[in-house]
Amino acid sequence: MLASMLAMGTVAQPRAKFLQESHNFGSINEADGKVSCAFEIENEGDEPLVILGVYVKCGCITYDFTQEPIAPSDKGVVNVTLEPMGREGEYVKSIYIYTNTRPKKKTVRVYSVIKPELD
């Protein structure tokens, strides 16, 4: 039975659909402080989807995410905050989101142009 289910591709599993893969904050002023956005994830599968973790290579980005399993047809979120203080110029930052799906890693990006604080 399992072999026939595998052959037909009907094995129950979560499937992550990212409703957006990037966010452009546009031109922001360093002095105006933090800006935030949310990356929504819909579970298009038939098993609970779990966000296992988030990784960012820059200390300028903080995040939080849905901790509980996301039921089929429901949505979860990864909230991302950019701290512009002490940075200026064009910014492109990648956020790596790990889930219990295939593939396990999804890369989303945030963009901005940070204008320096004037003395």
Secondary structure by P-SEA (a helix, b strand, c coil): caaaaaaacccbbbbbbccccccccccccccccccbbbbbbbcccccccccccccccccccccccccccccccbbbbbbbbbbccccccbbbbbbbbbccccccbbbbbbbbbbbcccc
